[in-house]
Amino acid sequence: MIKEVIVVEGRDDTVAIKRAVDADTIETGGSAINKQILKRIALAQERRGVIILTDPDHAGERIRKIVEQGVPGCKHAFIPEEDATRKGDIGVENASPEAILRALERVHTSFEGRESLISLQDMMEAGLSAHPEAAARRMAMGNLLGIGYCNSKQFHKRLATFQISREEFLAALTQLEEGGVKS
C-alpha cells in the first residue's frame, strides 16, 4: 500500500489507480475544486502526504496548480500523454497499471522558490527552447525526467521546483539524443 493519498480528478481515475496499486485517493471532481476538497487534501498532506496525479492535459495542469497553491509541499507524479491516451481521449483512467506504477515510482517533491540547477542557456543548448523541435524535445525530456510536458518557461520552473540535478538532466539529454525525438 502507498502511504500517501493520491489526488486524482474523478472516479474513473480512482478505479485505474486501484487496478495498479493499493492506495487511497481524493477526487477533485474536475477543475471546479472547492474549499472543502482542498481542506481534505490539506488534512491528508498533514497526516500521510499527498501525491498529485492528474491528467496530462491543460485541465489536469490547472488542477495540479490549484492543489499545489492551496496545499504546498505535495508530491507530483506524471503519466506521459501517450501512456494516458486511448481513442483520442487523454486521462489517467486510460493509463495501464504499468504506466501508473512507473509514474508513482518517479514521484517528485515540489520545492517552491528554489533556484534552478539548470540554466535557461542550458535549455537552449539542449534544444529545449528557441529550437524548431523544442516542443517535441521538451515532451521527450519531460517524460524521461518524469516531470511531464509544458512550455519552455514552465519546464525551467519544474526543473527548479523538482530540483532536477545537472546529472539527471544530462543523462536524460544523452538518452534523448541516442533515442531521437518521438513525436
N, C-alpha and C positions, 0 to 999 in steps of 0.2 A: 504494500500500500504506500502511496505517496503521501508524505506528511502534510505538504502544503495543500491548500484548497485551490482548485483550478477555476479561473474565471473564464466563462465562455459566453457566447451570445444567446444561445437558445437550447431548447430541449433536444433537438436532433444532434447538436454538438455534444451534449452530455451523454447521449447514447453512444456516439462514436468514441468518446473518451473511455467510457466503461467497457467497450469492446477491447480496448487496448491495455487498460491498466485499472487497478483498484484505486479509485480516487474519489473524493468529494468535489462537487462543483457548485458554483454560484452562477446562475444565468442572469445576464443583464437585461434580457428581453429586447435586445437590439440597441440602437443608439439613443433611445429615449430613457437613459439611465436616471432614476430618481434618487433623492437623498436617502431613502430607506435602503435601497440596494447598496449605495456607497457606504452606509453605516455597517451593513452586513459584511461587506468586503473589508472595511477597516477593522472590524472585530476579528475576522478570520486572519488578517495580516498580523494583528497583535498576538493572537493565540497560537497560530500554526504557520503563518506565512502564506503568501499568495503567489500563484503563477498565472500570468495573463496569457491566454491562448485564444486569440481572436482570428477571424478570417483574414486571409492575405489580400484584402481589398481596401478601398477607400473607407468604407463604413467600419471595417474592423480596426483600421488605424485610428479612426476618430474615437471609437470606444476605448481603445488602448490608451489614448492620450487623456481622455476624461477620467478613466480609472487612475492612471498614474498621477494626474494632478490632484485628484481627490484623496488618494491613498498613496503617498510617496513610499519608495523603497520596495515596490513589488518586483518580483522576478518576471522575466519575459521569455516565452518560447515562441518560435516562429515556424510555421509549416510553409515550405516553398509553394508558390502558386500552382506549379504543375502537379504537385502531390495532393492538392486540395481542389482540383477541378475535375468535374465529371459532367459530360454533355453540356459544356459551356457554363455550368453553374460552379461558382467558387465558394468554398466554405469548409470549415473544419469537419462538418458532417460527411463530406465526400472523401476525406483522407482515410487511408488504410490504417489499421492498427500499427503497422510497422512505421509508417510516416509519423504518426503521433508519438510513438516511442522515441524515434530519432529526434524529434523536436524537444521532447521532455528530457532527453539525455544531454541536450545542448542549451540548457537554461542559462540565461544571463541576468545578473542583478544590475539594476539601474543605480547609477551614481551621478545624480544631477549636479551640475555645476563643476564637474571635473574637466580639466584641460585634456584635450585630445593628445594621444601619444603619436598620432598620425597627422601630419600637416596637410593643408589644402594643396600645397605643392606636391606632396607625396601622392595625393589622389590624382592630380593632373598627370604626373609622370606615369602612374599606373593605368591611365586611360579611363578613369572613373568620372572625370568631368572634362568639359571642353574637348571632347573626342567624338568622332562620328558614331562610335558604338558604345558610348559611355553608359547609356541606359541598360543595354544588354549586359555589359561588363559589371555594372553595379548589381544587377539582378543575380548574376552568377556568383559574384563575391559575397553578396548578402546571404545567399544560400550556403556557400562554403563556410562562412563565418557564423552562420546561424542567427543572423540579425535581421533577416528579411529584406525586402526591396523598398526603396524610397528614392526621392530625388537627391541630388548631389549635396545640398545643404543639410538635409535630414540625415543622409548617410554619414557625413562628417560628424554630426551631433551624436549619432548612435555609436560611432567608433569611440567617442569620448565617454558617453553615458555608460556603455558596457565595458569600458576600459580595455578595448582590444589592444593587445600588445603589438609592438613592431614585428616581433617574431611570428605571431599569429597572422598578421596582415601579410607579411612576406611569404609565409608558407601557403596561404590561400592564393596569393597572386601567382606563385610558381605553379600551383595546381591548375589555376585558370589558364595560364599560358601554355601549359603542357596539354591540357584537355580542350582548349579552344572555348569559344563562347557558344553556349547552347541557347538558341532563340526560342 
